[in-house]
Amino acid sequence: MDPSALIPATESLQVPWGWFQFLLVVTLFLHVLAMNVMLGTAFIAFANLLRRSGEPDPLSREISGKIPFTIAFTINFGVAPLLFVQVLYGHFLYTSSVLMANFWILVIFLLMAGYYLAYIFKYNYEPLHGGRVLVIGLATAVMLAVAFFMSSNFTLMQRPEAWTRYFDRPAGLLLNFGDPTFIPRFLHFVTAAVAVGGLSFALLYEFRHRRGNRDAAPLVRSGCYWFSFATIVNFGFGFWFFGSLRPEVFDVSTGSGILAAVLLLAGIVLGALSVISAMQFRVMRALATILPTIFLMILIRDLVRAAYLKPWFSVSELEVVPQYSPFLVFLLFLAGGAFLIGWMLKLAWRTIKAGEVQS
Amino acid sequence: MNYPVWQLDAAGGGLLIAVMAVVHVYISHFAVGGGLFLVVTEMKGIREGNRTIVDYVRRHTRFFLLLTMVAGSLTGVGIWFTISLLNPAATSELIHIFVFAWGIEWVFFTAEIVSLFIYYYTFGRMDDRNHVAIGWIYFACAWMSLFFINGIIDFMLTPGAWLENRNFWSGLFNPTFWPALFFRSFLAFMLAGLYGFLTAVSIKDEQLRLRMVRYCALWLMAPFLLFLASAWWYRASLPMDLRSLIFERMPEIRIYLAAFTILGPALMFGGLLMAIRMPGVVTRPLAGLLLLIGLLYMGSFEFIREAGRRPYIIPGYMYSTSIRTADMERVRQNGLLSEAKWTRNSSVTGENTADAGREIFNILCLPCHSIGGPLNDIRKLTRNYTPSGLEAKINGIHTVSPYMPPFAGTADERRALAHYIGVNLNGRMDRQEDVALKTIPEDPVPEFDAEAAEYVLLAWSGMGMKGMTDASTIWMIEPPGVTVNAQLIRRGPTPEVVVDGVTLSYAVDGEFLQPAARISFWENAEALYNVQIPEDTGLTGNGLTGTMTRGGNVFTADMLPVVPYTVDNGFLPYPAVTLTAVNAAGEIVARTRVAAPVSTEMGCRVCHGGPWKIDGRAGIADVTAANVLEAHDRISGTRLQALLAETGPVLCSRCHADASQNAPGNGEQLNLSAAIHGFHAGFMAGRGSRYCVLCHPADSGGATRAYRDIHSTLGLDCSSCHGEMEDLAISLLKAELEDGKPHAADLLENIRPANFAAIDDIAPRQPWDNLPDCLHCHLDFEPPEDDTTFNRWTAGTEDLYRNRTDESGMLRCPACHGSPHAVYPALNPYNGNRDILQPLQYQNNPFPIGANLNCPVCHTIDMEDELHHGNMVRTFRNQ
């Protein structure tokens, strides 16, 4: 069966696609950052506790306090890109979601389980004793499972040629193992999370160190080790991922291919620089280079999707029936909301600085 | 149609979204109302200088955080996930329309998270004024999320002007936006109190506990009247047809409407109870119970709202089947399977019925019907139907159940779907082979001495086949009562119709005696007719043997209580009657035999379930009849089942006038024929006479095969004279409409004429009086030029074939031509000759009396003038 006959129709946009693409990339970037911190620190806490047979340590205790926040923001910042990707690519995403429906709906329950596990880890860190390894281990496993299903869905959505498997298994249990990019992509994303997780607590302890906390320095170094090691491993997964992609993505005879190649090169260079900085325990410099690396990777991710879908669809095909007022009102609320949130955070920060806040 | 279908069986029908959504709204409304509760209660504690209250707020905030942040927000995202899996087409529409509404809601959601974290984690550390400000910000953001999501949800019930102008703001601020916003807000405040009980009951300090429990009770009860007022406003802002749909025409949601009505006051009562000083062992479970009641309360509202939207997912725009209203015509024309993208089959062929049926089911039915699951289990709902019954039901289901979408496919696809549900899911089949008729030997032809006989005795039955409803324990449409008529002719060059000086007696064949032993009519006659009827006696007093009465120049044996069941429990719908004419001296002057046809083969069970009552071929089983009453009660809002239990079997003609029984009805309801045909024509359309024979015993493979005359042999069917079901129903309903009967218009809306451009083109008629007539085709007794006579009716009863005379005014038409539906030459399906005994007796052929130049039968000599009617002195045309 010709896959193009399977691709559903879609509806028109209210503003040109570029706006949605911009919002998608920006919010996805925030989501990926939050997710990296969430998954990375959870993994590191688990690894630490495992190494110590469940004996408490300052790092995992620190992380336990913060995990519910990282989860909350990962989920919250996940909602926005999910919204915008449905506008541009919904007809592909809903299809792949239905094909793996049982797993997709499982994500919600996994998230709830993982979130409550994180709260148990936080509020019962001490009383759990050795059980705390199990709790954080389960929470980490849950997060990895969610990432796994995410990778499956977002790779399946760009492979209409694989959709015909539905006719043999319409009960919503398909995963995208037939795609050579699936596993390396998943590994690349989660290893990056471990790296950024490490860097995130390196950053936290760097600030404490600068404020005069004497116990912070070893943890800064620990974070940098995690970051460097994970990023070096991730280069390996990255090259595997690169090799598994279709050559059309980086075909330099096309405009988008050149762009992808340039961005990738820049990302690799910046990534290498961030490792070098981290090995020198220069946390801020590592941060300054890894953030653009992640951003570039997200752009490349989108270019990969566009290239894979090129035989079937391009976002520029989407019809625009202009209606700007909702968009403008949204931007107003966005600005207002950012201001309000900023004000609240400032207020909270003042309060925290004024006294020791248990958080 | 555009998307693959997640093939759920027991979990289908929307179970996932029902669970996800009800849990989410229950928690999320608490997240809104509870936000106000937190900050107002904190302010109360600060104002009164009571830190214990503030401490309680802090503990409640932790509970609030753990519940709303995790389960609350994730079930919200869960709704998104679920709807994109269960109805991606509608989700895509909503996303493209309301992306920025969701974007705005997300901004507020982010601010909610930040503010709630800050509120909880700086409790006791931030100064009161700023802390309270954070609390207010949280509530404001939570309420604003409700504001925007409310717009989208209400759009899905009342899209309003968006349907015309496609404007975002028209869609968001739709007709039910404001009332629903107030409704949900007041509900949110009530829920704040309800959830508050959970934490308040575990306060250790007894004084504070009682105080806070009473405080929560106040939160629960105070908004109630305003909540009810906004509910009334909500209901009032629904468009008329939606209001009538939800509150009058959806029997399936009556339970939710009842729950909503009862549980509100139950919650108020619970609140009052909680305010009483009681030990923890009572208040804690009571708090839990009230929370559960609250869940059912909210759940019943959401079920009502969701049900009211059906058959649409976006009213006036897209059906729950994901098919846009604008695309329906195209889908019906081209077929669902060819228009849908994700089907293996692109059309129904002979071999793929089950598979194609399953694919059609997935798209058209699975969105609302589970297979063996808790929501609208299709198996339960269709268990009474055979595939052909189901095919009819699907055809018209949107007429009697306006919350069902019209079938989106071709007739073949409808058949495949009916086959899949009937056979593959329910294991029910239609009759596969013709009924094997009991063989009976040919009747011996009565004797006639053509030289010496003085008289010719002609006889016929009034209708050619009397239908009888053998369901007397439950209801009665047609009682037993076959009428046999006769005319006695003294032979000679000028024959004479004789009535004086002779007595005609009749005797039904012995194997049909004791009908009271075989049907329950006599047991129930008093309950039905308010008069005692002796066993084995008809409604006018005649038994199975007796004397015929004189009326004009015709002898009549009226309403004979003959039933088609023989003494050995067999089914034979052609009982025979022997008529004997005796003169004043007591000598037999003439004798003949005639069939007194009666049948109980009515196929109600094809849709109403149950087995055949008699011998796998006839009668209406009690369970079938009971199902008919259940359907009548459910659809027409009657209480016939209760009536059955209280006073006995139901006589349909008590409400529905029936001229054939001289029943005037109750003056309000449609006459019986208009009601039955008018209602069922909404379903049974598009298949010609195939539907007639589901109820009338004329199926050529059935146990009766009543349509057995020359016309049937020539290839005409019921519809040639009586019209197809739709047209027939329209003709009856139009007469009732002109008579001012209320339901006629409703039923007419559901029927489209089969053979006419418009309803206006169909002439109204009264049942039993305005019927087809031979002379409408056989103009001037000539061979007919066309073979349909629908839309031309007899003016009244006296013009009916069976009541009319020849041009001499002496002979009744059936005397020579035979009973209706069995006009000579007729072929009796059981033994070939039971319907032509008089032609065989008098002229040794099966043709009308005197046909084929057989005038000597009565005249004893040949005749030249066409005294009886034109075109008669000739050889019979159809040899």
Boltz contact constraints between the chains, C-beta under 6 A:
constraints:
  - contact:
      token1: [A, 6]
      token2: [B, 341]
      max_distance: 6.0
  - contact:
      token1: [A, 8]
      token2: [B, 2]
      max_distance: 6.0
  - contact:
      token1: [A, 8]
      token2: [B, 3]
      max_distance: 6.0
  - contact:
      token1: [A, 9]
      token2: [B, 2]
      max_distance: 6.0
  - contact:
      token1: [A, 11]
      token2: [B, 96]
      max_distance: 6.0
  - contact:
      token1: [A, 72]
      token2: [B, 113]
      max_distance: 6.0
  - contact:
      token1: [A, 76]
      token2: [B, 110]
      max_distance: 6.0
  - contact:
      token1: [A, 76]
      token2: [B, 113]
      max_distance: 6.0
  - contact:
      token1: [A, 79]
      token2: [B, 106]
      max_distance: 6.0
  - contact:
      token1: [A, 80]
      token2: [B, 106]
      max_distance: 6.0
  - contact:
      token1: [A, 83]
      token2: [B, 102]
      max_distance: 6.0
  - contact:
      token1: [A, 86]
      token2: [B, 95]
      max_distance: 6.0
  - contact:
      token1: [A, 87]
      token2: [B, 95]
      max_distance: 6.0
  - contact:
      token1: [A, 87]
      token2: [B, 99]
      max_distance: 6.0
  - contact:
      token1: [A, 90]
      token2: [B, 92]
      max_distance: 6.0
  - contact:
      token1: [A, 94]
      token2: [B, 84]
      max_distance: 6.0
  - contact:
      token1: [A, 94]
      token2: [B, 88]
      max_distance: 6.0
  - contact:
      token1: [A, 97]
      token2: [B, 84]
      max_distance: 6.0
  - contact:
      token1: [A, 97]
      token2: [B, 85]
      max_distance: 6.0
  - contact:
      token1: [A, 98]
      token2: [B, 4]
      max_distance: 6.0
  - contact:
      token1: [A, 98]
      token2: [B, 6]
      max_distance: 6.0
  - contact:
      token1: [A, 98]
      token2: [B, 85]
      max_distance: 6.0
  - contact:
      token1: [A, 101]
      token2: [B, 6]
      max_distance: 6.0
  - contact:
      token1: [A, 101]
      token2: [B, 85]
      max_distance: 6.0
  - contact:
      token1: [A, 105]
      token2: [B, 81]
      max_distance: 6.0
  - contact:
      token1: [A, 108]
      token2: [B, 74]
      max_distance: 6.0
  - contact:
      token1: [A, 108]
      token2: [B, 78]
      max_distance: 6.0
  - contact:
      token1: [A, 108]
      token2: [B, 81]
      max_distance: 6.0
  - contact:
      token1: [A, 111]
      token2: [B, 74]
      max_distance: 6.0
  - contact:
      token1: [A, 112]
      token2: [B, 74]
      max_distance: 6.0
  - contact:
      token1: [A, 115]
      token2: [B, 70]
      max_distance: 6.0
  - contact:
      token1: [A, 116]
      token2: [B, 70]
      max_distance: 6.0
  - contact:
      token1: [A, 166]
      token2: [B, 4]
      max_distance: 6.0
  - contact:
      token1: [A, 167]
      token2: [B, 344]
      max_distance: 6.0
  - contact:
      token1: [A, 170]
      token2: [B, 7]
      max_distance: 6.0
  - contact:
      token1: [A, 171]
      token2: [B, 7]
      max_distance: 6.0
  - contact:
      token1: [A, 172]
      token2: [B, 6]
      max_distance: 6.0
  - contact:
      token1: [A, 323]
      token2: [B, 168]
      max_distance: 6.0
  - contact:
      token1: [A, 326]
      token2: [B, 100]
      max_distance: 6.0
  - contact:
      token1: [A, 326]
      token2: [B, 168]
      max_distance: 6.0
  - contact:
      token1: [A, 327]
      token2: [B, 100]
      max_distance: 6.0
  - contact:
      token1: [A, 330]
      token2: [B, 100]
      max_distance: 6.0
  - contact:
      token1: [A, 330]
      token2: [B, 103]
      max_distance: 6.0
  - contact:
      token1: [A, 330]
      token2: [B, 104]
      max_distance: 6.0
  - contact:
      token1: [A, 333]
      token2: [B, 104]
      max_distance: 6.0
  - contact:
      token1: [A, 333]
      token2: [B, 107]
      max_distance: 6.0
  - contact:
      token1: [A, 334]
      token2: [B, 107]
      max_distance: 6.0
  - contact:
      token1: [A, 337]
      token2: [B, 107]
      max_distance: 6.0
  - contact:
      token1: [A, 337]
      token2: [B, 111]
      max_distance: 6.0
  - contact:
      token1: [A, 340]
      token2: [B, 111]
      max_distance: 6.0
  - contact:
      token1: [A, 341]
      token2: [B, 111]
      max_distance: 6.0
  - contact:
      token1: [A, 341]
      token2: [B, 114]
      max_distance: 6.0
  - contact:
      token1: [A, 344]
      token2: [B, 114]
      max_distance: 6.0
  - contact:
      token1: [A, 344]
      token2: [B, 115]
      max_distance: 6.0
  - contact:
      token1: [A, 344]
      token2: [B, 118]
      max_distance: 6.0
  - contact:
      token1: [A, 347]
      token2: [B, 130]
      max_distance: 6.0
  - contact:
      token1: [A, 348]
      token2: [B, 118]
      max_distance: 6.0
  - contact:
      token1: [A, 348]
      token2: [B, 122]
      max_distance: 6.0
  - contact:
      token1: [A, 351]
      token2: [B, 122]
      max_distance: 6.0
  - contact:
      token1: [A, 351]
      token2: [B, 125]
      max_distance: 6.0
  - contact:
      token1: [A, 351]
      token2: [B, 126]
      max_distance: 6.0
  - contact:
      token1: [A, 355]
      token2: [B, 125]
      max_distance: 6.0
  - contact:
      token1: [A, 357]
      token2: [B, 125]
      max_distance: 6.0
  - contact:
      token1: [A, 359]
      token2: [B, 121]
      max_distance: 6.0
